[in-house]
Amino acid sequence: MFQLDTDSSKVILSLMNVVLMVVPLVSVVFTTIHFYNSYEFIELMLAQPVNRPVIFLGEYFAVALSLCFAFTAGVGIPMVMYGAGMQGFTLLYSGLMLTLVFVSLAFLSSVLTRDKAKAIGVALLFWFYFSLIYDGLLMWIIYSFSDYPLEKATLVLVSLNPIDLARILMLLQLDISALMGYTGAFYKDFFGSSLGVIFSTSVLTIWILLPVVIALQIFKRKDL
């Protein structure tokens, strides 16, 4: 893509659309399939004098670090080679955070049921909801209450979707927030500041940790 277009901003924008859709999908599908393919190994380890949290977190970090390394190698190396700058770094950061978020959601869906097909269905439902359905609900809310000031309310609603949070961070880096009108100016003032970066990182971190904590509690009590 860098060889097809010399404008790095256009390349980053194209890659953003790919990353926001493909990275979460690959993360949930790969993680769920890996968890059930290693089910016998997990049962073998549970028969040993090893704590369940150690086994669960070992599985989680193995998958998460592998996918993060693959994404960094596939996207990060070309960014460095072609000098994408801060925009490329933001894309890389967003992709890594989304990878960790959806790996966490995939582990949560995997421990909820013993049925592999159901677990994959729940994982895909997570991806479908955050990628497509949530945006439709958000647009309906904004359209229905367009007569009211919704900047701060929309900020809260965006925080409930990690993909939207990553998308806004990328759009603001690409300096096209003017296309988003007054709301875009509000987001630029907020997310463009250090407070916005801290806020977005904190929310994405919560999206990573919360599903893992819930999944770990279920796994500790689960009868395998």
Residue, then its C-alpha position, 0 to 999 in steps of 0.5 A: m500500500f505504501q508503494l501504491d501511494t506516496d501520501s502516507s496519510k492516505v495509506i494510514l487511513s486505508l490501513m485504519n479501515v482494515v485494522l479496525m475490522v480485521v484485527p478484532l476478527v482475527s483475534v477473537v477467532f484465533t484465540t477461541i480456536h486455540f483455546y479449544n485446541s489446547y483443551e486437553f493440554i489444559e486438562l493435563m496441566l490441571a492434573q498437576p500441582v499447578n494453580r489454575p490462575v497460572i495456567f489460565l494467565g499463561e495461556y492468555f499471555a502466550v496468545a496475546l503476545s503472539l498476536c501482538f508480535a505478529f501485528t507489530a511485525g506486519v504493520g510496524i516494520p513497514m511503518v518504520m521503513y516508510g517513515a509513517g511518523m506519529q500517525g503510524f505509531t497511533l495506528l500501531y498503538s490502536g491495533l495492539m490495544l484492540t488485539l489485547v481487548f478482543v483476546s480478552l473477550a475471546f477468553l471470556s467467551s471460551v470459558l463460558t461454555r464447553d461447546k466450541a461452536k457456541a464459544i466461537g458464536v459468542a466471540l463473533l457476536f462480540w466482534f459483530y456488535f462492536s464493529l457494526i451494531y453499536d455504531g448503528l445504535l449510536m447513530w440512532i441515539i445522536y439522530s433522535f436527540s440531535d436537538y440537545p448538546l450530546e458532546k459529553a454524552t457521546l464521549v461516554l457512549v464512545s467509551l463503551n466501544p473500544i473500536d470507536l475509541a480507537r477510530i476517533l484517536m486515528l481520525l484526530q491524528l489524520d487531521i480530518s476531525a473537521l469533517m465531524g463538525y462541532t463534535g469533532a472539534f470537541y473530540k480534538d480538544f479532548f483527545g488531542s490533549s494529554l488528558g484525552v490520551i490518558f483517558s483513552t488508554s485507561v478505558l482501553t486498559i479496563w476493556i483489556l483487564l475486565p474480561v480477563v478478570i471475569a474469565l479467570q474467576i469463572f475458570k477457577r470455579k469451572d468443572l472441566 
